């Protein structure tokens, strides 16, 4: 049996979910609504060499790590990244 295609060859593309409350899941995971939270806020980071770890402050580094963890958790919850949620 051939795989099913999601595309309808629409020139505007294909969209999954019409709103943040529509649930989506992949690879047999439980479908979830779009995640949200303060860790997803855009970061303005200025890298510097003088602190020894490349960030302006330890708070900037912690914000970066929190955002990276949120990306991992989101991908795992959707089933797009193997790992626990």
PDB file of N, CA, C and O in Angstrom:
ATOM      1  N   UNK A   1       0.846  -1.174   0.000  1.00  0.00           N
ATOM      2  CA  UNK A   1       0.000   0.000   0.000  1.00  0.00           C
ATOM      3  C   UNK A   1       0.894   1.241   0.000  1.00  0.00           C
ATOM      4  O   UNK A   1       1.861   1.314   0.759  1.00  0.00           O
ATOM      5  N   UNK A   2       0.581   2.182  -0.823  1.00  0.00           N
ATOM      6  CA  UNK A   2       1.357   3.420  -0.931  1.00  0.00           C
ATOM      7  C   UNK A   2       1.016   4.360   0.232  1.00  0.00           C
ATOM      8  O   UNK A   2      -0.096   4.352   0.760  1.00  0.00           O
ATOM      9  N   UNK A   3       2.000   5.160   0.606  1.00  0.00           N
ATOM     10  CA  UNK A   3       1.781   6.148   1.663  1.00  0.00           C
ATOM     11  C   UNK A   3       0.802   7.217   1.183  1.00  0.00           C
ATOM     12  O   UNK A   3       0.745   7.521  -0.009  1.00  0.00           O
ATOM     13  N   UNK A   4       0.044   7.779   2.098  1.00  0.00           N
ATOM     14  CA  UNK A   4      -0.886   8.862   1.753  1.00  0.00           C
ATOM     15  C   UNK A   4      -0.153  10.194   1.787  1.00  0.00           C
ATOM     16  O   UNK A   4       0.729  10.412   2.617  1.00  0.00           O
ATOM     17  N   UNK A   5      -0.519  11.055   0.900  1.00  0.00           N
ATOM     18  CA  UNK A   5       0.072  12.385   0.832  1.00  0.00           C
ATOM     19  C   UNK A   5      -0.862  13.396   1.480  1.00  0.00           C
ATOM     20  O   UNK A   5      -2.079  13.305   1.321  1.00  0.00           O
ATOM     21  N   UNK A   6      -0.310  14.348   2.203  1.00  0.00           N
ATOM     22  CA  UNK A   6      -1.104  15.411   2.797  1.00  0.00           C
ATOM     23  C   UNK A   6      -1.385  16.530   1.805  1.00  0.00           C
ATOM     24  O   UNK A   6      -2.350  17.279   1.964  1.00  0.00           O
ATOM     25  N   UNK A   7      -0.554  16.642   0.794  1.00  0.00           N
ATOM     26  CA  UNK A   7      -0.650  17.757  -0.150  1.00  0.00           C
ATOM     27  C   UNK A   7      -1.849  17.607  -1.080  1.00  0.00           C
ATOM     28  O   UNK A   7      -2.192  16.506  -1.510  1.00  0.00           O
ATOM     29  N   UNK A   8      -2.466  18.726  -1.375  1.00  0.00           N
ATOM     30  CA  UNK A   8      -3.510  18.779  -2.405  1.00  0.00           C
ATOM     31  C   UNK A   8      -3.024  19.610  -3.589  1.00  0.00           C
ATOM     32  O   UNK A   8      -3.815  20.071  -4.411  1.00  0.00           O
ATOM     33  N   UNK A   9      -1.719  19.788  -3.656  1.00  0.00           N
ATOM     34  CA  UNK A   9      -1.074  20.568  -4.709  1.00  0.00           C
ATOM     35  C   UNK A   9      -1.608  21.993  -4.762  1.00  0.00           C
ATOM     36  O   UNK A   9      -1.717  22.596  -5.830  1.00  0.00           O
ATOM     37  N   UNK A  10      -1.936  22.511  -3.595  1.00  0.00           N
ATOM     38  CA  UNK A  10      -2.419  23.879  -3.464  1.00  0.00           C
ATOM     39  C   UNK A  10      -1.220  24.816  -3.531  1.00  0.00           C
ATOM     40  O   UNK A  10      -0.243  24.589  -2.817  1.00  0.00           O
ATOM     41  N   UNK A  11      -1.249  25.849  -4.349  1.00  0.00           N
ATOM     42  CA  UNK A  11      -0.096  26.749  -4.446  1.00  0.00           C
ATOM     43  C   UNK A  11       0.200  27.503  -3.141  1.00  0.00           C
ATOM     44  O   UNK A  11       1.296  28.038  -2.975  1.00  0.00           O
ATOM     45  N   UNK A  12      -0.760  27.550  -2.223  1.00  0.00           N
ATOM     46  CA  UNK A  12      -0.549  28.222  -0.938  1.00  0.00           C
ATOM     47  C   UNK A  12       0.081  27.306   0.099  1.00  0.00           C
ATOM     48  O   UNK A  12       0.422  27.762   1.190  1.00  0.00           O
ATOM     49  N   UNK A  13       0.244  26.021  -0.216  1.00  0.00           N
ATOM     50  CA  UNK A  13       0.859  25.085   0.712  1.00  0.00           C
ATOM     51  C   UNK A  13      -0.168  24.273   1.486  1.00  0.00           C
ATOM     52  O   UNK A  13      -1.364  24.315   1.201  1.00  0.00           O
ATOM     53  N   UNK A  14       0.324  23.537   2.467  1.00  0.00           N
ATOM     54  CA  UNK A  14      -0.516  22.681   3.302  1.00  0.00           C
ATOM     55  C   UNK A  14      -0.313  23.082   4.754  1.00  0.00           C
ATOM     56  O   UNK A  14       0.820  23.254   5.204  1.00  0.00           O
ATOM     57  N   UNK A  15      -1.385  23.226   5.470  1.00  0.00           N
ATOM     58  CA  UNK A  15      -1.328  23.665   6.858  1.00  0.00           C
ATOM     59  C   UNK A  15      -1.932  22.583   7.740  1.00  0.00           C
ATOM     60  O   UNK A  15      -2.938  21.971   7.380  1.00  0.00           O
ATOM     61  N   UNK A  16      -1.319  22.348   8.893  1.00  0.00           N
ATOM     62  CA  UNK A  16      -1.867  21.408   9.866  1.00  0.00           C
ATOM     63  C   UNK A  16      -2.357  22.214  11.060  1.00  0.00           C
ATOM     64  O   UNK A  16      -1.581  22.944  11.678  1.00  0.00           O
ATOM     65  N   UNK A  17      -3.601  22.091  11.379  1.00  0.00           N
ATOM     66  CA  UNK A  17      -4.183  22.840  12.485  1.00  0.00           C
ATOM     67  C   UNK A  17      -4.557  24.245  12.060  1.00  0.00           C
ATOM     68  O   UNK A  17      -3.786  24.930  11.388  1.00  0.00           O
ATOM     69  N   UNK A  18      -5.742  24.666  12.456  1.00  0.00           N
ATOM     70  CA  UNK A  18      -6.193  26.014  12.111  1.00  0.00           C
ATOM     71  C   UNK A  18      -5.945  27.008  13.238  1.00  0.00           C
ATOM     72  O   UNK A  18      -5.968  28.219  13.019  1.00  0.00           O
ATOM     73  N   UNK A  19      -5.709  26.497  14.446  1.00  0.00           N
ATOM     74  CA  UNK A  19      -5.479  27.390  15.583  1.00  0.00           C
ATOM     75  C   UNK A  19      -4.537  26.715  16.573  1.00  0.00           C
ATOM     76  O   UNK A  19      -4.235  25.528  16.448  1.00  0.00           O
ATOM     77  N   UNK A  20      -4.082  27.475  17.544  1.00  0.00           N
ATOM     78  CA  UNK A  20      -3.154  26.951  18.556  1.00  0.00           C
ATOM     79  C   UNK A  20      -3.807  25.893  19.437  1.00  0.00           C
ATOM     80  O   UNK A  20      -3.110  25.153  20.130  1.00  0.00           O
ATOM     81  N   UNK A  21      -5.141  25.811  19.419  1.00  0.00           N
ATOM     82  CA  UNK A  21      -5.823  24.821  20.256  1.00  0.00           C
ATOM     83  C   UNK A  21      -6.116  23.517  19.515  1.00  0.00           C
ATOM     84  O   UNK A  21      -6.569  22.551  20.129  1.00  0.00           O
ATOM     85  N   UNK A  22      -5.863  23.474  18.203  1.00  0.00           N
ATOM     86  CA  UNK A  22      -5.994  22.216  17.463  1.00  0.00           C
ATOM     87  C   UNK A  22      -4.861  21.286  17.890  1.00  0.00           C
ATOM     88  O   UNK A  22      -3.713  21.717  18.003  1.00  0.00           O
ATOM     89  N   UNK A  23      -5.172  20.039  18.122  1.00  0.00           N
ATOM     90  CA  UNK A  23      -4.179  19.080  18.596  1.00  0.00           C
ATOM     91  C   UNK A  23      -3.517  18.365  17.419  1.00  0.00           C
ATOM     92  O   UNK A  23      -4.174  17.984  16.450  1.00  0.00           O
ATOM     93  N   UNK A  24      -2.180  18.190  17.532  1.00  0.00           N
ATOM     94  CA  UNK A  24      -1.399  17.517  16.505  1.00  0.00           C
ATOM     95  C   UNK A  24      -0.404  16.588  17.195  1.00  0.00           C
ATOM     96  O   UNK A  24       0.149  16.935  18.239  1.00  0.00           O
ATOM     97  N   UNK A  25      -0.178  15.429  16.625  1.00  0.00           N
ATOM     98  CA  UNK A  25       0.816  14.494  17.126  1.00  0.00           C
ATOM     99  C   UNK A  25       1.403  13.702  15.970  1.00  0.00           C
ATOM    100  O   UNK A  25       0.777  13.593  14.916  1.00  0.00           O
ATOM    101  N   UNK A  26       2.585  13.153  16.152  1.00  0.00           N
ATOM    102  CA  UNK A  26       3.270  12.383  15.123  1.00  0.00           C
ATOM    103  C   UNK A  26       3.761  11.064  15.701  1.00  0.00           C
ATOM    104  O   UNK A  26       3.991  10.951  16.905  1.00  0.00           O
ATOM    105  N   UNK A  27       3.917  10.079  14.844  1.00  0.00           N
ATOM    106  CA  UNK A  27       4.492   8.789  15.206  1.00  0.00           C
ATOM    107  C   UNK A  27       3.801   8.133  16.391  1.00  0.00           C
ATOM    108  O   UNK A  27       4.462   7.549  17.249  1.00  0.00           O
ATOM    109  N   UNK A  28       2.499   8.222  16.443  1.00  0.00           N
ATOM    110  CA  UNK A  28       1.727   7.534  17.470  1.00  0.00           C
ATOM    111  C   UNK A  28       1.684   8.205  18.827  1.00  0.00           C
ATOM    112  O   UNK A  28       1.153   7.631  19.778  1.00  0.00           O
ATOM    113  N   UNK A  29       2.233   9.417  18.943  1.00  0.00           N
ATOM    114  CA  UNK A  29       2.164  10.106  20.229  1.00  0.00           C
ATOM    115  C   UNK A  29       0.783  10.704  20.423  1.00  0.00           C
ATOM    116  O   UNK A  29       0.042  10.885  19.458  1.00  0.00           O
ATOM    117  N   UNK A  30       0.437  11.008  21.647  1.00  0.00           N
ATOM    118  CA  UNK A  30      -0.822  11.663  21.942  1.00  0.00           C
ATOM    119  C   UNK A  30      -0.775  13.075  21.377  1.00  0.00           C
ATOM    120  O   UNK A  30       0.178  13.816  21.620  1.00  0.00           O
ATOM    121  N   UNK A  31      -1.801  13.445  20.627  1.00  0.00           N
ATOM    122  CA  UNK A  31      -1.851  14.780  20.032  1.00  0.00           C
ATOM    123  C   UNK A  31      -1.929  15.841  21.128  1.00  0.00           C
ATOM    124  O   UNK A  31      -2.587  15.646  22.151  1.00  0.00           O
ATOM    125  N   UNK A  32      -1.253  16.959  20.902  1.00  0.00           N
ATOM    126  CA  UNK A  32      -1.215  18.057  21.876  1.00  0.00           C
ATOM    127  C   UNK A  32      -1.547  19.374  21.196  1.00  0.00           C
ATOM    128  O   UNK A  32      -1.426  19.503  19.977  1.00  0.00           O
ATOM    129  N   UNK A  33      -1.966  20.352  21.992  1.00  0.00           N
ATOM    130  CA  UNK A  33      -2.173  21.708  21.481  1.00  0.00           C
ATOM    131  C   UNK A  33      -0.808  22.391  21.394  1.00  0.00           C
ATOM    132  O   UNK A  33       0.176  21.879  21.927  1.00  0.00           O
ATOM    133  N   UNK A  34      -0.746  23.523  20.737  1.00  0.00           N
ATOM    134  CA  UNK A  34       0.503  24.262  20.615  1.00  0.00           C
ATOM    135  C   UNK A  34       0.999  24.667  22.004  1.00  0.00           C
ATOM    136  O   UNK A  34       0.249  25.226  22.804  1.00  0.00           O
ATOM    137  N   UNK A  35       2.255  24.382  22.274  1.00  0.00           N
ATOM    138  CA  UNK A  35       2.832  24.750  23.569  1.00  0.00           C
ATOM    139  C   UNK A  35       3.056  26.249  23.626  1.00  0.00           C
ATOM    140  O   UNK A  35       3.236  26.904  22.599  1.00  0.00           O
ATOM    141  N   UNK A  36       3.044  26.778  24.821  1.00  0.00           N
ATOM    142  CA  UNK A  36       3.341  28.197  25.018  1.00  0.00           C
ATOM    143  C   UNK A  36       4.034  28.352  26.364  1.00  0.00           C
ATOM    144  O   UNK A  36       3.977  27.456  27.207  1.00  0.00           O
ATOM    145  N   UNK A  37       4.673  29.464  26.557  1.00  0.00           N
ATOM    146  CA  UNK A  37       5.334  29.714  27.837  1.00  0.00           C
ATOM    147  C   UNK A  37       6.428  30.745  27.687  1.00  0.00           C
ATOM    148  O   UNK A  37       6.854  31.072  26.579  1.00  0.00           O
ATOM    149  N   UNK A  38       6.871  31.246  28.811  1.00  0.00           N
ATOM    150  CA  UNK A  38       7.875  32.317  28.799  1.00  0.00           C
ATOM    151  C   UNK A  38       9.205  31.866  28.224  1.00  0.00           C
ATOM    152  O   UNK A  38       9.967  32.694  27.724  1.00  0.00           O
ATOM    153  N   UNK A  39       9.505  30.574  28.281  1.00  0.00           N
ATOM    154  CA  UNK A  39      10.775  30.081  27.731  1.00  0.00           C
ATOM    155  C   UNK A  39      10.810  30.204  26.214  1.00  0.00           C
ATOM    156  O   UNK A  39      11.873  30.050  25.612  1.00  0.00           O
ATOM    157  N   UNK A  40       9.670  30.480  25.581  1.00  0.00           N
ATOM    158  CA  UNK A  40       9.626  30.600  24.128  1.00  0.00           C
ATOM    159  C   UNK A  40       9.830  32.035  23.649  1.00  0.00           C
ATOM    160  O   UNK A  40       9.861  32.274  22.442  1.00  0.00           O
ATOM    161  N   UNK A  41       9.968  32.969  24.541  1.00  0.00           N
ATOM    162  CA  UNK A  41      10.154  34.368  24.143  1.00  0.00           C
ATOM    163  C   UNK A  41      11.443  34.518  23.344  1.00  0.00           C
ATOM    164  O   UNK A  41      12.426  33.820  23.595  1.00  0.00           O
ATOM    165  N   UNK A  42      11.430  35.422  22.396  1.00  0.00           N
ATOM    166  CA  UNK A  42      12.619  35.673  21.590  1.00  0.00           C
ATOM    167  C   UNK A  42      13.755  36.157  22.486  1.00  0.00           C
ATOM    168  O   UNK A  42      13.551  36.974  23.385  1.00  0.00           O
ATOM    169  N   UNK A  43      14.940  35.645  22.228  1.00  0.00           N
ATOM    170  CA  UNK A  43      16.101  36.027  23.017  1.00  0.00           C
ATOM    171  C   UNK A  43      16.941  37.040  22.252  1.00  0.00           C
ATOM    172  O   UNK A  43      17.140  36.905  21.045  1.00  0.00           O
ATOM    173  N   UNK A  44      17.422  38.032  22.940  1.00  0.00           N
ATOM    174  CA  UNK A  44      18.392  38.956  22.379  1.00  0.00           C
ATOM    175  C   UNK A  44      19.696  38.706  23.117  1.00  0.00           C
ATOM    176  O   UNK A  44      19.895  39.173  24.239  1.00  0.00           O
ATOM    177  N   UNK A  45      20.567  37.970  22.474  1.00  0.00           N
ATOM    178  CA  UNK A  45      21.820  37.591  23.120  1.00  0.00           C
ATOM    179  C   UNK A  45      22.984  38.289  22.453  1.00  0.00           C
ATOM    180  O   UNK A  45      23.083  38.341  21.227  1.00  0.00           O
ATOM    181  N   UNK A  46      23.846  38.816  23.266  1.00  0.00           N
ATOM    182  CA  UNK A  46      25.086  39.412  22.776  1.00  0.00           C
ATOM    183  C   UNK A  46      26.223  38.556  23.301  1.00  0.00           C
ATOM    184  O   UNK A  46      26.458  38.493  24.508  1.00  0.00           O
ATOM    185  N   UNK A  47      26.918  37.906  22.407  1.00  0.00           N
ATOM    186  CA  UNK A  47      28.021  37.064  22.846  1.00  0.00           C
ATOM    187  C   UNK A  47      29.254  37.914  23.097  1.00  0.00           C
ATOM    188  O   UNK A  47      29.563  38.839  22.347  1.00  0.00           O
ATOM    189  N   UNK A  48      29.936  37.578  24.156  1.00  0.00           N
ATOM    190  CA  UNK A  48      31.164  38.281  24.523  1.00  0.00           C
ATOM    191  C   UNK A  48      32.213  37.247  24.919  1.00  0.00           C
ATOM    192  O   UNK A  48      31.870  36.135  25.321  1.00  0.00           O
ATOM    193  N   UNK A  49      33.441  37.597  24.810  1.00  0.00           N
ATOM    194  CA  UNK A  49      34.527  36.668  25.140  1.00  0.00           C
ATOM    195  C   UNK A  49      35.012  36.822  26.572  1.00  0.00           C
ATOM    196  O   UNK A  49      35.647  35.909  27.100  1.00  0.00           O
ATOM    197  N   UNK A  50      34.736  37.934  27.209  1.00  0.00           N
ATOM    198  CA  UNK A  50      35.333  38.235  28.521  1.00  0.00           C
ATOM    199  C   UNK A  50      34.752  37.419  29.672  1.00  0.00           C
ATOM    200  O   UNK A  50      35.414  37.270  30.699  1.00  0.00           O
ATOM    201  N   UNK A  51      33.530  36.883  29.537  1.00  0.00           N
ATOM    202  CA  UNK A  51      32.928  36.148  30.642  1.00  0.00           C
ATOM    203  C   UNK A  51      33.414  34.712  30.718  1.00  0.00           C
ATOM    204  O   UNK A  51      33.193  34.036  31.723  1.00  0.00           O
ATOM    205  N   UNK A  52      34.064  34.243  29.680  1.00  0.00           N
ATOM    206  CA  UNK A  52      34.579  32.883  29.710  1.00  0.00           C
ATOM    207  C   UNK A  52      33.633  31.843  29.155  1.00  0.00           C
ATOM    208  O   UNK A  52      34.060  30.725  28.867  1.00  0.00           O
ATOM    209  N   UNK A  53      32.352  32.173  28.993  1.00  0.00           N
ATOM    210  CA  UNK A  53      31.427  31.193  28.428  1.00  0.00           C
ATOM    211  C   UNK A  53      30.648  31.753  27.247  1.00  0.00           C
ATOM    212  O   UNK A  53      29.706  31.110  26.783  1.00  0.00           O
ATOM    213  N   UNK A  54      31.007  32.920  26.750  1.00  0.00           N
ATOM    214  CA  UNK A  54      30.449  33.431  25.509  1.00  0.00           C
ATOM    215  C   UNK A  54      29.143  34.179  25.616  1.00  0.00           C
ATOM    216  O   UNK A  54      28.627  34.638  24.597  1.00  0.00           O
ATOM    217  N   UNK A  55      28.585  34.324  26.797  1.00  0.00           N
ATOM    218  CA  UNK A  55      27.340  35.059  26.983  1.00  0.00           C
ATOM    219  C   UNK A  55      27.597  36.297  27.830  1.00  0.00           C
ATOM    220  O   UNK A  55      28.569  36.364  28.583  1.00  0.00           O
ATOM    221  N   UNK A  56      26.723  37.260  27.696  1.00  0.00           N
ATOM    222  CA  UNK A  56      26.875  38.517  28.420  1.00  0.00           C
ATOM    223  C   UNK A  56      26.792  38.317  29.927  1.00  0.00           C
ATOM    224  O   UNK A  56      27.439  39.034  30.691  1.00  0.00           O
ATOM    225  N   UNK A  57      25.994  37.338  30.354  1.00  0.00           N
ATOM    226  CA  UNK A  57      25.825  37.077  31.784  1.00  0.00           C
ATOM    227  C   UNK A  57      25.375  35.637  31.981  1.00  0.00           C
ATOM    228  O   UNK A  57      25.012  34.954  31.023  1.00  0.00           O
ATOM    229  N   UNK A  58      25.399  35.187  33.210  1.00  0.00           N
ATOM    230  CA  UNK A  58      24.898  33.843  33.488  1.00  0.00           C
ATOM    231  C   UNK A  58      23.391  33.778  33.272  1.00  0.00           C
ATOM    232  O   UNK A  58      22.870  32.722  32.911  1.00  0.00           O
ATOM    233  N   UNK A  59      22.679  34.884  33.484  1.00  0.00           N
ATOM    234  CA  UNK A  59      21.231  34.916  33.237  1.00  0.00           C
ATOM    235  C   UNK A  59      20.934  34.729  31.751  1.00  0.00           C
ATOM    236  O   UNK A  59      19.978  34.041  31.394  1.00  0.00           O
ATOM    237  N   UNK A  60      21.743  35.332  30.887  1.00  0.00           N
ATOM    238  CA  UNK A  60      21.564  35.163  29.442  1.00  0.00           C
ATOM    239  C   UNK A  60      21.800  33.713  29.050  1.00  0.00           C
ATOM    240  O   UNK A  60      21.073  33.160  28.225  1.00  0.00           O
ATOM    241  N   UNK A  61      22.820  33.096  29.644  1.00  0.00           N
ATOM    242  CA  UNK A  61      23.098  31.691  29.380  1.00  0.00           C
ATOM    243  C   UNK A  61      21.948  30.811  29.863  1.00  0.00           C
ATOM    244  O   UNK A  61      21.549  29.886  29.155  1.00  0.00           O
ATOM    245  N   UNK A  62      21.409  31.075  31.047  1.00  0.00           N
ATOM    246  CA  UNK A  62      20.294  30.298  31.592  1.00  0.00           C
ATOM    247  C   UNK A  62      19.045  30.457  30.729  1.00  0.00           C
ATOM    248  O   UNK A  62      18.311  29.487  30.540  1.00  0.00           O
ATOM    249  N   UNK A  63      18.785  31.647  30.202  1.00  0.00           N
ATOM    250  CA  UNK A  63      17.642  31.865  29.307  1.00  0.00           C
ATOM    251  C   UNK A  63      17.815  31.062  28.023  1.00  0.00           C
ATOM    252  O   UNK A  63      16.851  30.492  27.512  1.00  0.00           O
ATOM    253  N   UNK A  64      19.023  31.016  27.506  1.00  0.00           N
ATOM    254  CA  UNK A  64      19.318  30.233  26.310  1.00  0.00           C
ATOM    255  C   UNK A  64      19.076  28.748  26.566  1.00  0.00           C
ATOM    256  O   UNK A  64      18.459  28.070  25.745  1.00  0.00           O
ATOM    257  N   UNK A  65      19.552  28.244  27.686  1.00  0.00           N
ATOM    258  CA  UNK A  65      19.367  26.828  28.037  1.00  0.00           C
ATOM    259  C   UNK A  65      17.877  26.522  28.221  1.00  0.00           C
ATOM    260  O   UNK A  65      17.411  25.470  27.782  1.00  0.00           O
ATOM    261  N   UNK A  66      17.122  27.424  28.864  1.00  0.00           N
ATOM    262  CA  UNK A  66      15.682  27.220  29.054  1.00  0.00           C
ATOM    263  C   UNK A  66      14.972  27.133  27.706  1.00  0.00           C
ATOM    264  O   UNK A  66      14.076  26.309  27.523  1.00  0.00           O
ATOM    265  N   UNK A  67      15.373  27.984  26.767  1.00  0.00           N
ATOM    266  CA  UNK A  67      14.740  27.942  25.447  1.00  0.00           C
ATOM    267  C   UNK A  67      15.120  26.669  24.698  1.00  0.00           C
ATOM    268  O   UNK A  67      14.279  26.074  24.025  1.00  0.00           O
ATOM    269  N   UNK A  68      16.349  26.257  24.805  1.00  0.00           N
ATOM    270  CA  UNK A  68      16.783  25.011  24.171  1.00  0.00           C
ATOM    271  C   UNK A  68      16.023  23.816  24.746  1.00  0.00           C
ATOM    272  O   UNK A  68      15.618  22.924  24.000  1.00  0.00           O
ATOM    273  N   UNK A  69      15.832  23.792  26.044  1.00  0.00           N
ATOM    274  CA  UNK A  69      15.065  22.715  26.686  1.00  0.00           C
ATOM    275  C   UNK A  69      13.604  22.734  26.237  1.00  0.00           C
ATOM    276  O   UNK A  69      13.003  21.675  26.059  1.00  0.00           O
ATOM    277  N   UNK A  70      13.024  23.925  26.052  1.00  0.00           N
ATOM    278  CA  UNK A  70      11.648  24.025  25.576  1.00  0.00           C
ATOM    279  C   UNK A  70      11.527  23.485  24.153  1.00  0.00           C
ATOM    280  O   UNK A  70      10.543  22.822  23.825  1.00  0.00           O
ATOM    281  N   UNK A  71      12.501  23.757  23.323  1.00  0.00           N
ATOM    282  CA  UNK A  71      12.499  23.207  21.956  1.00  0.00           C
ATOM    283  C   UNK A  71      12.544  21.690  22.008  1.00  0.00           C
ATOM    284  O   UNK A  71      11.793  21.022  21.298  1.00  0.00           O
ATOM    285  N   UNK A  72      13.426  21.134  22.853  1.00  0.00           N
ATOM    286  CA  UNK A  72      13.514  19.680  22.994  1.00  0.00           C
ATOM    287  C   UNK A  72      12.215  19.084  23.502  1.00  0.00           C
ATOM    288  O   UNK A  72      11.755  18.065  22.988  1.00  0.00           O
ATOM    289  N   UNK A  73      11.617  19.713  24.511  1.00  0.00           N
ATOM    290  CA  UNK A  73      10.371  19.211  25.084  1.00  0.00           C
ATOM    291  C   UNK A  73       9.229  19.265  24.066  1.00  0.00           C
ATOM    292  O   UNK A  73       8.404  18.352  24.007  1.00  0.00           O
ATOM    293  N   UNK A  74       9.182  20.325  23.273  1.00  0.00           N
ATOM    294  CA  UNK A  74       8.139  20.455  22.255  1.00  0.00           C
ATOM    295  C   UNK A  74       8.282  19.375  21.194  1.00  0.00           C
ATOM    296  O   UNK A  74       7.304  18.719  20.836  1.00  0.00           O
ATOM    297  N   UNK A  75       9.484  19.190  20.695  1.00  0.00           N
ATOM    298  CA  UNK A  75       9.703  18.170  19.674  1.00  0.00           C
ATOM    299  C   UNK A  75       9.409  16.762  20.207  1.00  0.00           C
ATOM    300  O   UNK A  75       8.862  15.927  19.487  1.00  0.00           O
ATOM    301  N   UNK A  76       9.773  16.502  21.465  1.00  0.00           N
ATOM    302  CA  UNK A  76       9.497  15.189  22.065  1.00  0.00           C
ATOM    303  C   UNK A  76       7.995  14.999  22.268  1.00  0.00           C
ATOM    304  O   UNK A  76       7.472  13.912  22.020  1.00  0.00           O
ATOM    305  N   UNK A  77       7.297  16.041  22.713  1.00  0.00           N
ATOM    306  CA  UNK A  77       5.855  15.937  22.940  1.00  0.00           C
ATOM    307  C   UNK A  77       5.095  15.706  21.631  1.00  0.00           C
ATOM    308  O   UNK A  77       4.076  15.014  21.618  1.00  0.00           O
ATOM    309  N   UNK A  78       5.580  16.275  20.547  1.00  0.00           N
ATOM    310  CA  UNK A  78       4.948  16.071  19.239  1.00  0.00           C
ATOM    311  C   UNK A  78       5.293  14.713  18.627  1.00  0.00           C
ATOM    312  O   UNK A  78       4.621  14.252  17.704  1.00  0.00           O
ATOM    313  N   UNK A  79       6.326  14.090  19.139  1.00  0.00           N
ATOM    314  CA  UNK A  79       6.768  12.820  18.584  1.00  0.00           C
ATOM    315  C   UNK A  79       7.803  12.979  17.495  1.00  0.00           C
ATOM    316  O   UNK A  79       8.115  12.011  16.801  1.00  0.00           O
ATOM    317  N   UNK A  80       8.339  14.164  17.325  1.00  0.00           N
ATOM    318  CA  UNK A  80       9.323  14.418  16.282  1.00  0.00           C
ATOM    319  C   UNK A  80      10.759  14.257  16.761  1.00  0.00           C
ATOM    320  O   UNK A  80      11.694  14.321  15.963  1.00  0.00           O
ATOM    321  N   UNK A  81      10.934  14.048  18.058  1.00  0.00           N
ATOM    322  CA  UNK A  81      12.257  13.870  18.659  1.00  0.00           C
ATOM    323  C   UNK A  81      12.129  12.766  19.684  1.00  0.00           C
ATOM    324  O   UNK A  81      11.291  12.851  20.581  1.00  0.00           O
ATOM    325  N   UNK A  82      12.938  11.738  19.570  1.00  0.00           N
ATOM    326  CA  UNK A  82      12.841  10.636  20.507  1.00  0.00           C
ATOM    327  C   UNK A  82      13.350  11.072  21.869  1.00  0.00           C
ATOM    328  O   UNK A  82      14.485  11.532  21.996  1.00  0.00           O
ATOM    329  N   UNK A  83      12.540  10.933  22.851  1.00  0.00           N
ATOM    330  CA  UNK A  83      12.923  11.311  24.210  1.00  0.00           C
ATOM    331  C   UNK A  83      11.687  11.425  25.059  1.00  0.00           C
ATOM    332  O   UNK A  83      10.569  11.434  24.545  1.00  0.00           O
ATOM    333  N   UNK A  84      11.878  11.512  26.341  1.00  0.00           N
ATOM    334  CA  UNK A  84      10.742  11.618  27.246  1.00  0.00           C
ATOM    335  C   UNK A  84      10.277  13.074  27.303  1.00  0.00           C
ATOM    336  O   UNK A  84      11.067  13.997  27.105  1.00  0.00           O
ATOM    337  N   UNK A  85       9.002  13.263  27.573  1.00  0.00           N
ATOM    338  CA  UNK A  85       8.447  14.611  27.652  1.00  0.00           C
ATOM    339  C   UNK A  85       8.539  15.117  29.019  1.00  0.00           C
ATOM    340  O   UNK A  85       8.122  16.243  29.290  1.00  0.00           O
TER     341      UNK A  85
END
